[in-house]
Amino acid sequence: MTNSYLGIVTPRGLETLVVETEHAAPFLLRRVARRPFGEVLALWAVLDDRTAHDLTQQITGGRFDDALRELDARALHLGTLLPPLQEDHRARSVR
């Protein structure tokens, strides 16, 4: 079985991986926004259950770089999660 997951990548590697839910994206994006620009990236991935379990074990064990490499190799789909545009940015882009 596959599920959609969200994660956080830092210079250390994949540090967070959670099942995508209604509240997961806003939570992760708030965590990303607290870090200096370019130091952290939010991502989404479609993973099979075995891969998700393996990645979670690696993260728990502090093997963040290994988890990121495995995510890159085994994700069925993978991409970045962009923060929502602020209202003032939307207004400027319409003009």
N, C-alpha and C positions, 0 to 999 in steps of 0.2 A: 504494500500500500504506500502511496505517496501523500505528502502534505506540503503546504507552503510554510516556509520558515522565514523569520527575520533575524538579522544578526548585526553585530558591531565589529568592525575591523579597526585595529589600531596598528601602530608600528610593530607591536609585539605579535600580531596575528589575529585570529578569530577569537574574540574574548567573550562574546555573548551569542547565544542561539536560542530562539524561542519560537514556538508554534505561532503562526500568524493568527491573531484574533482582532476583534474590533478595537481593543485598547492597546494592543502591542505596538503598533506603528507610532501613535502619538507619544507613548512612553519612551520608546527608543530614540525618536527624533528629539525629545527634550534632553535626553542624555547626550546625544551628539552635539546639540546646540551649546552645551556648557563647555565644550572643549574648543581649543583654538582651531580656527579654520584650517582645513587640510590635514589635521592630525588624526581624524577619525572619519569613518565611512559607515553609513548604514546600508545594508543590503537585504535582498530577498532571494530566496532559493527554493526550488522544488527538490525535495529529497525523499528517498525511500526511507522506511522506518529504520533499517539496519544502519544506514549512513548517519542518520540523525542521532541514533544512539551512540555510535562510535565517536562522532564529533563532540557530543555532550561529555563523554568520558574523557576525551582529550582536553577539553576546556577545564573540566573539574580537576584534572591532574596538572594543570598549568602548562600544558603543551600547546600553546596558542598558535605557534608557527606551524606545527604539524597539522593542527586542525584546519588552518587556512589552506594549506597545500592539499589536504584531503578533500576539503569542500570544493576547491577548484577542479580537482580531478573527477569527483563523483557526483556533483550536482547535475540534475537533469536539466534545469534551467537556472540561470543566475543573472542578477543585475543589481544596480544600485537603487536605493530608495531615496528619492529626492524629497526635501522638506516642502510643505505647501507654500505657495506664494503668499506673501502678506497682501492685505487689501490694497495698500498704496502701490505695490508693485503691479498688481493687476490693472489698476486704474491707469498707470503710466503706459503699460503695454498695449492698451486698447487705443490710445491716442495715435 
